[in-house]
Amino acid sequence: MRLAKVERLWRGTLTLTAAALVSRGLGLVYRLLLARYLGAEGLGFYQMVFPLYLTLVTIVAGGMPVAVSQLVAEGRADVRRLGRAALLLGGGVATPLTVGLILLAGPLSSILYHNARLAPMLVLIAPAVVAVGLSAPLRGLYFGRQRMRVPAAAQVVEQVTRLGLLVLLVLGASALWMPRGPLAAVLLIPLGEVASLLLMLWGFRRLRSEDTERPPVRMRTLAGQLVRLGTPVTLGRLLSSAMALVEAAMIPRLLMAGGMTPLAAVSFFGQLAGMVMPLVFFPSALSFALATNLVPAIASDQGHPDLQAVQMRRALSVTALWCFPVTGLLWVLGPRVNNLLFATHMDPGLFHPLVLGALAMNFNIVLAGGLRGLGRMTTPLYHDVLAAGLELAAILWLGSRPGWGPHVMVWGIAGGLVLAALLNAGAALHRFVHRPALLAGAAAPGLAALPAVVLWPVLVRTLGGTLPEWQATAVALLASGALYWLAVRWLAGGGQRPP
């Protein structure tokens, strides 16, 4: 039985990871087309509206999947009644927020952005809030049952819908009747969410038919449990969305105060938020999938701390095995790939701090999932608040200094991610048993990466004088990757075992 649970955990993780990789791959293509379709300035306006949408989505759906999946995993209620309660709660919160966004689009665009041109974009994006509010509890039901095919397919369908419609916009850009600009791009968001919701609802009927009878629980009681469990997660994700909203409002102004022109400031923010960060954070697909599956997996092992520690150690080990080599690739090739994809010329000095921050973020996501599986819902929230406060203070204090602005922005964001990861790591070592084994789960792949890190510059210097640059880079990457693989195999054969 325990083996079957472990197999479900990793099968579900692989399913969600594959869907996330496909979705993010499509998302990168989408970003590429969107950047060329809108241009840097148009993408900047698009990115200024998007954080407000994410903030509203977080309010209606941020903690709902985690809360629902934990209740399902612990067997507290019948899935049918739990699903109805969650749908009523999500729809009841999302509907007034959507109506309010439509009615207050004009004042919000003036207060937040000082630009009335953004009001129609807020109106067009509003229906997506309701669609997400209904999709989130359905995802939680699937996650709690560790049946990931439908939510994984829905994730891909959303991206396929948006990308297909964007291709039609690009192909018809010269037609007079075809909508153009940021307004057309924003409209793709609710259309993609609706397509995803329809697939989730289609699969919900099959999920309900497999439920077994449990003692009835009052709908009000279920709603209260969902609110209690989901609120800390919602607040944590709301903090992240609020930080993105603050950054969208403040970064261009701080850069202008430091001497940049309005066009240059908006263009830099568009490149940072819409081009560089999606590429750098691409590897987090596995981390989010692991964290999603860890919550019900660890929650269902209540009373068995050894099994919970095994799950956490394996998750950290897989995260490290995946993220260390990907971080090396992003460090070496990331600036070139970003410039090639998006036709930008971002300085590597502005790119590399975000690569380090993304590495920390991947561990932070998995650590937070493990802590929530233990029922410590508020712990990651406290750590995120502290890290975000210090990040915002650094950006506000130093971001407007002439010549410092862009570097302060990227180092502030990266520093906040690193601090949150360190705080959650300390909490995990305190809450989980077998601390040395937990550390070994992440440390062994890190140690295996050290020989490759030392070998890389030696190969580049040695081959640079005899081979073209791209050939020297390819040979160095292959040799460093092979050395990393051999070091991992050697460490794995050295007697390292889960507790």
N, C-alpha and C positions, 0 to 999 in steps of 0.2 A: 504493500500500500504506500509506504514511504517512497519507494522507488518510483511508483506511478506519479506521486505528487511532484517529485523532482523532475521527472520527464515532462510533466505538464508545464512546470515552471519554465524550463529551457525551450520546450517546443513553442510555448506562447511567446517567449522572449524573441526567439528567432523569427516567428511570424510577424510580430510587431516591428522588429528591426528591419526585416526585408521590406515591409510596407513603408516604413519610415524612409529607408534608403531610396526606394523607388519614388516616394512622394517628394523627398528632398531633391532628388535628381531632377524630377520634373519641375520642382520649385526653382532650381537654379536656371533651368532653361526658361522658365517663366520670368524670372528676374532679368535674365539676359535680354529677352524680347521686350520686357517692360521698360528696361533702361534705354534701349534703342528707340522704342516707340515714344516714350515720354521725354527723353533727354534728362540731363542732370537736374535742371530746374523743376521740370514737371514731376520727376521722381521725388524731389525734395518736398513738394506740396503733398504728394501722395503719402510720404512717410510722416509728414506732420499730422495728418488725419488718422493714420493707422493706430498710433498709440492710444488715442481716445477710444477707438473701437475695441482694442484689446482690453482696456480698463473695464468697459461695460461687459465684455464677454467674461472676464474674470469674476465679476460680481455675480453673474448668473450661473456660472459653470465651473469656477476655479477649483473648488473643493468637492464638487458633487461626485465625480467618478471615484475619487479616493474613498469618500464616505460610503457610497453605495457598495463598492467592491469589498470594503472591510466588513460591512454588515452581512453581505452574502457569504463571505468566506467563513465568518464566525457562526453562521447558521442562525442568526437572531430572528429572522422573519421569513415568511413565504415570499418568494421572488415576485409573484404576481402582484401582491399588495404593495410590496416595496417599490416595484416599478411604477405603479399608479401614483403612489405618494410622491415619489421623486419627480415624475412628470408634472404633477400638479404644482409642486413647489417650484420647479424650474420655470414652467410657463407663467406662474403667478408673479415671479420676480422679473422675468424678461419682458413681459408685455408692457407694464407701465414705463420701464426704462426706454423701450423702443419708442413709445408715443412721446415721452418727454424729449428724447433726442430729436425727433422730427419737429416738434413744436418750438424747441429752443435752439435750433440749428443756427439761426442768425445771431442771437446774443452770444452763444458759445464761440462762434468763429471770430467775433469781435473781441471778446474778453481773452480767449486763450491765444489766438494767433494774430490779432490785429489785422485781419484780412477777410473781408466779406466774401471773397471768391470761394472760400472753403465751405460756406454754408450748404450749397447744393450737394457737395460731396458727403456731408454728414447725413443729409436726408436719404441719399441713395444707399448708404451703408447700413442704415438703421435696421432693416428687416433681418439682416444676418444675425442680430442679437437674439431674436426669438428662435431662429433655427438652431443656434448653438445651445440655447437654454433647454431645448427639448432633446438634443443629441447627447448632451453630457450624461444624464442619468442612464440612458441606454448603454453608453459605453461602460459605465460602472457595473452594470449587470453582467455584461460579457466578461469584463475583467475579473469580477469576483468568481465567476464560474470557470475562469481560465480558458475561455473559448474566444480566440482572438481573430478568427477569420473574418467575421462580419465587420468589426470595427477597423481591421486592417484594410479590408476592401473599401470601406467607406472613406478612409483617409486617402486612398489612391484615387477614388472616383472624384473627390473634391478637386484634387489637383488636375486631373484629366479634364474636367469640365472647365475649369478656369483657363487652363493652357489652350484647349481647343477653341474657346471663344476669343482668347487673345490673338491666336493665329488668324482667325477670321477678321478681327479688327485690323491687324497689320496688313493682311492681304487687301483689305478694302479701304486702306487709309486714303487712297486717292479719290474714292467715290464721294460725291457731295452729300448723299443721304446717310453715309456711315458715321455714327458718333465717334468723336475723337477726343484725345487728351485725358487728363486725370479723371474727369467725370465718367468716361467709358471704362477706365481701368477700375475705378471703385465699384462700379456696378457688377463686376465679375465676382466680387467677394460674396454677396448674398446668394448669387446663383450657384456658386460652388457649394456653399453650406446647405442649401436646400437639396441639392442632388445627394449630398452625403446623408442628410436626415431621412430622405425617402428610402435609401437602402437600409438604414438602421431600423426603420419602422417595419420594413418588409421582413427582416430577420427576427424582429422581436416576437412575432407570433409563433415562430418555430421554437424560440427559446422558452416561451411560456408553456408550451405543450409538454415540455420535459420535466417540469417542476413536480416535486412531491409535496404532499400536504404537510403543513406545519401548524402549530397552534396559532389561531388568529391574533394579530396585534392591531391595536387601534391605529387608524391613519394618522391621528394627531401625535401619537407616541412615535410612530416611524418618522414623521416630519421633524419632531424634536430631536431625535437621534441623529438624523441627517444634518440638521443645523449645528448640533454640538460637535460632531466629528468633522464636518466640512468647513466650519468657519475659520479655524486656524490656517488650513491650507488655502482657503480663499483669500484670507488677509495676506498671506505670504506671496501669493501670485498677484494679488492686487497691488502689493508694494512694488513688485517688479514692473507691472504695467504702469503704475503711477510714476516710477522712475523714468520709464521710457517717455511718458507724457511730459514730465518735467524737462527731460533732456531735449525733446523735440521743441519745446517752447523756449528753453534757456540757451542751448548750445549756439544756435545761430546768432542770438543777441549778444552773447559773450564774445563770440568771434568777431562780430562787428565792432564791439567796444574795444577789442584789441587791435583794430586797424583793417580788418578785412572788409571788402565791399559786400553789400547785401547779396549780390549774385554769387560771389565766391563762398560766402558763409553758408547759404542754402545748398549750394552745390557740394560743399565738403560734407555737410550733414547727410545729404542724399547718398553720397558715396560710402560714408561710414555706416549708416544704418541700413541702406538698401543694397549695398554691393559687397563690402568687406565682411561685415558681421555675419550675413547668411552663409558665406563661404567658410569662414573660420569656425562657426558653430555647427557646421554640417555633421561632424562625427558624433554629435550628441544624440543621434538617432538611437544608437545602442543603449546609451545611458538612460534615456527616457523609457525605453522598452523594459530595461531591467528594473528601474524604479517602479514602473507600473505593475509589474508582476511580483515584485518583492512585498508590496503591501499586503495582498491577500495571502501570499505564501508564508510570510512570517506570522501574520495574524492567526492563521489556521494552526500554527505550531505553538500556541500558548501553553505554557507549562512544560515546554521542552527547550530550555535555553541552549543546550548543545546543538540541536537541530537548527535553531535560529542562527547560531553563530556560524554553522556550516554554510547556510544560505548566504549570509553576509560576506563571508570570506570568498566564496566562489564568485559572487557578484563583483567584488572589488578586484579579484584576480582577472576576470574577463575584461573589466573596464580598463585595467592597466595594460593588458596584452593588446587591446585594440587601440587605446589612445596614445600610448608612447610612440609607436611607429608613425601613426597618422600625424601626430604633432610634429615629428621630424620632417615629414613630407611637406606639411604646411609651412614650416619654418624655411625650408629650402626653396620650394617651388611656389608657395602661396602667392607672393607678390606678382610673380610672372603670370600665374594662372588667372589671378584677379584682373590684371591689366589686359590679358588676352580675351577673357570672357566679356568684360564690361567696358573695354576700351577706355580705362582710366589709367592714371599714372600715380598710384598711391606710393608714397615713400615707404620702403621696408622698415624704417624706424618707427613708423606709425602702424605698421602691420604686425610686427613681431610681438609687441606687448599683448595684443589681443589673442595671439596664438597661445601664449602662456596662460592668459586668463581663461581661455576655452578649455585647456587641459584641467585646470582647477575646477571649472564648472562641471565637467563630466563626472569627476569624483563627488562633487557636492550633490549632484542630482541623485546618485546612487545612495550616498550616505543618508540623505533626507528621506528617501524611500524606505530604507531600513529602519530609521527611527520612527517613521509613521506606522510601519508594520508593528512595532512594539507598543503602539498607542501613544507615543510622544509627539502628538500633533503640533504642540506649541513650540517645541525646541527649535526646529528649523526656522520658524517664524522669528523668534527672538534674535537668532544669529543673522538672518537676512536684514532685519531692521538695523542692527548695529553696523553691518557692512555697508548698507545703502546710505546710512547717515554719514559715515566717514567719507564715502565716495562723493556724495553730493557736496559736502563741506569743502573737499579739495577742489572740485570743479568750480564752485562758486568763488572760492578764495583766489585761485590762481588762473582760472580760465580766461579772464579778460586781459591778462598781461600781454603786451605786444610781443609777438613771436613765440609765446608759450602755449597759446590756446590749443592747437591741434594735439600737441604732445600731452598736455594736461588731460584732455578728454580721453585719449586712449589709455593712458596709464591709470587714470582714475577708475575707469570701467574695469580694467584688468585687476587692479588692486582690490576692488570690492569683491570680485569673484574669488580671488585667492583667500581673502580673509574669511568669507563665508564658508569655504571648504575646510579651512583649518579649524574653525569653531565646531562644525559638524563632525569632523574627524575626532576631535577631543570628546564630544558627547557620545559618539559611537563606541569609542574605547572604554568609556565609563559604563555604558549600559549593556554592552554585549560581553559574554564570557569569552575566555581564551584570547586575551589581548595579543599575545605574541603571534598567534595564528592569523588574526585579523591584519596585523601589520605585514606579515609575510605575504598575504594575498596581494597587496599592492606593491610591496618593496621588491619582490623577486623580479617581476618584469622591468622595474626601474633599474635594478642592478644589471640585468641582461642588456639594457640599452647603452650602458656606459662604454663598452668596447666599440660599439658602432659609432658613438659620438666622437670618440678619440680617433677612429679610423677615417672618418669622413673628411676632415680638412687635409689629412695627409694624402689621401687619394686625389682630392681635387687639385692640390698643388702638383703632385707627381704627374697626373695625366693631363693637366692643363696645357703643358708645353708640347705635348705630342699629338693630342686628339682635338678635334673641334669641341666647342663648349658643350653642345648638347650630348655628344657621345661620351665625353668625360663625365658629365652629370649622370647619364644613364648607367655607366659602368660603376660609378661610385655608389649610386643608389642600390644597385643589385648586390654589390659586395657588402655594403653595410647591412642590407636586409638579410642576407645569408648569415652574416655574423650574429645578428640579433636572434635569428631563428635557432642557430646552434647554441647560443648562450642560454636561451630559454629552455631548450631540450636538456642541456647539461644541468641546469638548476632543477628542472622537474625530476631528473633522475637522481637527485641528491638526497632523497628521503623526505622531501616536503610532502606532507599529507594533511588533510583537514583534521580538525580536532575530533 
